[in-house]
Amino acid sequence: TLDLTNRKDPCFVKFSEIEKIANMQAEINEVQPLLLSIYTQLSTLQFYFIGKKCEILQDMNRHLEAVLKEKRTLRKMLIKPRCQDSLPIEATFHKYVVELLAEAVTFIENLESHLQTVRSIPQIPNVMKSMGTALRKTEMLVMELEELADQILKWSKLQKDVCSD
């Protein structure tokens, strides 16, 4: 008899399922506004950065358009020699310009020797071999000179001995 009374009626089973569904819908209804607010914030942030990128690209575009408009003028300025123009320099910088010109003159004077040094870099191994050969020859000549000096001293001593006898 206990088994018979413990049995659930189908109407109560349906009622519990409907209650579970209602609870789930309530949870979904609570989460949906949060998700929607997060989504709108992300999309707003994304649009903000897209707007910034768009502004940067528009600035670059305006700059390039200005350069293209001034292309002819820029080309003329680049072709025209600058040495004929006088450059306005503030008086406080005149001392530095004089120092800079002195440095430039020194650099130009030394430029040929620097270029010659750079050109000779590939020849360094051959020069080193030649210097090694010259050093060995010099050492041989020094040894021969020392032998010759010893022979001269001996000959000089013999000549003194002969003269004194």
C-alpha positions in Angstrom: 0.0 0.0 0.0 2.9 2.3 0.7 4.1 1.9 -2.9 0.7 2.9 -4.1 0.6 6.1 -2.1 4.2 7.1 -3.0 3.3 7.2 -6.6 3.4 10.6 -8.2 0.4 11.7 -10.1 1.1 12.9 -13.6 -0.3 16.3 -12.9 2.2 17.0 -10.1 5.1 15.8 -12.3 4.0 18.3 -15.0 3.7 21.0 -12.3 7.3 20.4 -11.1 8.7 20.5 -14.7 6.8 23.8 -15.3 8.2 25.2 -12.1 11.8 24.2 -13.2 11.3 25.8 -16.6 9.9 29.0 -15.0 13.0 29.1 -12.7 15.3 28.7 -15.6 13.6 31.5 -17.6 13.8 33.8 -14.6 17.6 33.1 -14.4 17.9 33.7 -18.1 16.0 37.0 -17.8 18.4 38.1 -15.0 21.5 37.2 -17.1 20.3 38.7 -20.4 20.5 42.4 -19.3 24.0 41.8 -18.0 25.1 40.2 -21.2 23.4 42.9 -23.2 25.2 45.7 -21.2 28.6 43.9 -21.6 28.0 43.6 -25.3 27.0 47.2 -25.7 30.0 48.3 -23.7 32.3 46.2 -25.8 30.8 47.4 -29.0 31.0 51.0 -27.8 34.6 50.6 -26.9 35.3 48.9 -30.3 33.6 51.8 -32.1 35.6 54.3 -30.0 38.9 52.7 -31.2 37.7 52.4 -34.7 36.8 56.1 -34.6 40.3 56.9 -33.3 41.9 54.9 -36.1 39.6 56.6 -38.6 40.7 60.0 -37.3 44.4 59.1 -37.6 43.9 57.8 -41.1 42.0 61.0 -42.1 44.9 63.1 -40.7 47.4 61.1 -42.7 45.3 61.4 -45.8 45.0 65.2 -45.4 48.8 65.4 -44.9 49.5 63.3 -48.0 47.0 65.4 -50.0 48.9 68.5 -49.0 52.2 66.9 -49.9 50.8 66.0 -53.3 49.5 69.5 -53.9 52.9 70.9 -53.0 54.8 68.3 -55.0 55.8 70.7 -57.8 57.0 73.3 -55.3 58.9 70.7 -53.3 60.6 69.4 -56.4 61.7 72.9 -57.4 63.0 73.5 -53.9 65.0 70.2 -54.0 66.5 71.0 -57.4 67.4 74.6 -56.6 70.9 74.8 -55.0 70.7 75.9 -51.4 74.0 77.6 -51.4 72.5 80.7 -53.0 70.0 81.1 -50.2 70.8 82.8 -47.0 69.6 80.9 -44.0 68.2 83.0 -41.1 70.0 81.9 -38.0 69.3 83.5 -34.6 72.3 85.4 -33.1 72.5 83.0 -30.1 73.4 80.2 -32.5 76.1 82.0 -34.5 78.9 80.6 -32.3 77.7 77.1 -32.8 77.4 77.6 -36.6 81.0 78.8 -36.7 82.1 75.7 -34.7 80.1 73.5 -37.0 81.6 75.1 -40.1 85.1 74.5 -38.6 84.3 70.9 -38.0 82.9 70.6 -41.5 86.1 72.0 -43.0 88.2 69.6 -40.9 86.0 66.7 -42.0 86.3 67.6 -45.7 90.1 68.0 -45.3 90.4 64.5 -43.7 87.8 63.0 -46.0 90.3 61.9 -48.7 92.6 60.2 -46.2 89.6 58.5 -44.6 88.4 57.3 -48.0 91.9 56.1 -48.9 91.9 54.1 -45.6 88.5 52.6 -46.4 89.7 51.7 -49.9 92.8 50.0 -48.5 90.9 47.7 -46.1 90.7 44.8 -48.6 94.5 45.1 -49.2 95.4 44.7 -45.5 96.2 40.9 -45.7 98.6 41.5 -48.6 100.2 44.4 -46.8 100.6 42.4 -43.7 102.4 39.6 -45.6 104.7 42.1 -47.2 105.4 43.7 -43.8 106.2 40.2 -42.4 108.6 39.5 -45.3 110.2 42.9 -44.9 110.6 42.3 -41.1 112.3 38.9 -41.7 114.7 40.5 -44.3 115.4 43.4 -41.8 116.2 40.8 -39.1 118.5 39.0 -41.4 120.3 42.2 -42.4 120.6 43.1 -38.7 122.2 39.8 -37.9 124.6 40.2 -40.9 125.4 43.7 -39.7 126.2 42.4 -36.2 128.5 39.8 -37.7 130.1 42.4 -39.8 130.5 44.7 -36.8 132.2 41.9 -34.9 134.5 41.2 -37.8 135.4 44.9 -38.1 136.1 45.0 -34.3 138.3 41.9 -34.6 140.1 43.3 -37.6 140.6 46.7 -35.9 142.0 44.9 -32.8 144.4 42.9 -35.0 145.5 46.1 -36.8 146.2 47.7 -33.5 148.2 44.7 -32.4 150.2 44.6 -35.6 150.8 48.4 -35.4 152.0 48.2 -31.8 154.4 45.4 -32.6 
